Amino acid sequence: MATNKWSFIFLLATVAALATSASAKVVFIVGDDKGWTLNFDYQAWAYGKKFVVGDKLVFKYGVGKHNVFRVNGSVFQQCMIPPTIEALTSGYDVITLTTPGRKWYICGVGKHCVLGGLKIFINGLPQPMPPVSLVSPPPPSVFRYPMGKHNVFRVNGISFQQCTIPFANEALTTGYDVITLVTPGRKWYICGVGKHREMSLKLFINVLPLSTYPPPPYHEIRKLAPPKF
Ligand SMILES: [Cu+2]
């Protein structure tokens, strides 16, 4: 019994670590050590990078040599230069991504955009939804959230992939849903409210059989704390 508790805590420590790393903010220096410059392939630079709302883009260049305009898709295509007053010109222009979707940036100096390739577009991804605290100190076998804002469905792998909820499944909705892992294997959980599950409010874990773990150094019994919001 004590072994059971210990392995459970061990397992969820891993889940907590994953959840934390997902929300870290990233600062991208556009072009890395080349910075914002002529004849550099910015789409190749952007390829494979994940730009998430809250991340920052830094445009680095010699003051006066270049500048940065935020533009729309058609202005980007045609390299039309907006009024100078809208330019960022500090040589170290920091732009925080505040909304998801496509973002376009061009240089407005000379023919840098049309001939020098000094333009970039990126795709901003929505932030993973944070408010389910599997992470906080009270036992992480609990899905905690303000009642009504989210819920929890236990689903199978296919439903998890496709973000669908099978008709027969019932939501857990108390805001303090305790789930005991009784069998080994993969377990999938998603939130069924609105588009939350498409916005990463989903979790799968792999429950290992007890024998996989070495005996614990000591036994600790954790009590469930009452919900606090
Ligand atoms: Cu330029």
Residues whose N, C-alpha, C, O or C-beta is under 5 A from the ligand:
A	BS01	CU	K65 H66 N67 C107 V109 H112 L118
